[in-house]
């Protein structure tokens, strides 16, 4: 709820911005809300999901992100024909709607049974788990799952007490120190590899074109990239929207493949397909970009492999990094581990902004 309020305030200010500094400040406020939601959502999904379909449900976050990208692109494509300030203000205004829907729906969301168990509220955990499974609290399956959750919560609490015996006294100072100690535990022996996996996957997923996976640059510079392949401006914009749909198709496929083939196989297969696509696109653009009218086949081949890239990303590097951090950390460090992993996404933003600013001034 707090994140939704912050995001909504930021969206309102973006819509009402009267100059560039105000718009940047409003985007900063909205980004805080987005950052909070980006951490909470996969954590919440992982804690309420049955183990056998956890991967599939975690894909839903990436699916929602890509649906948002597709919808927002076509909205802004349409608003370019509005010859007033509403051409840029309307998209900012419309983003308030899903935020309000989320805020209203959050009122009815059940508490996480794992969080309740970690707080010693065991009976409430049983009740909430029964709601999530749509079974009575007396059902044997619910009783067993709740017992496992409570046992795990007590086990993790015992580990924390053993690791930090002087910080479990219950005083305010001890709680604050224990909180900081938990962050340090994420990079200590026994957990640092998990932190590296979670943060590393997120970091590389959101990297720009010149480095690592390349998805952000393909989304940001898709019209420019299509232009270098010989397409005119309007067709470049249309193909940019279609290529996002291709990514959506890839993400939808991962709803079926995530739990059937495993995370590692998806990442390896997707990496190979994306690497081959990058090489072919780079080679064709490098050889023929100076004279596309005489090499239309090469131009459309580049476009085709860009679609292959987006399909491969959507089926692998899109959803898997969102699922892994919520699964690899122990319960006692899951929230902090997911927070660190999500933060690594935003760590790429300054580099991307720098690249975008450089590109802007160069084109200008």
Secondary structure, DSSP 8 states (H G I E B T S, - for coil): -HHHHHHHHHHHHHHT--SHHHHHHHHHHHHHHHHHHHHHHHHHHHHHS-GGGHHHHHHHHHHHHHHHHHHHHHHHHHHTT--STHHHHHHHHHHHHHHHHHHHHHTT----HHHHHHTT-HHHHHHHHHHHHTS-TT-HHHHHHHHHHHHHHHHHHHHHHHH-GGG-S--HHHHHHHHHHHHHHTTSTTTHHHHHHHHHHHHHHT--TTSSS-HHHHHHSHHHHHHHTT--HHHHHHHHHHHHHHHHHHHHHHHHHHHHH-HHHHHHHHHHHHHHHHHHHHHHHHHHGGGGGG-HHHHHHHHHHHHHHHHHHHHTTTTHHHHHHHHHS-GGGHHHHHHHHHHHHHTTHHHHHHHHHHHHHHH-
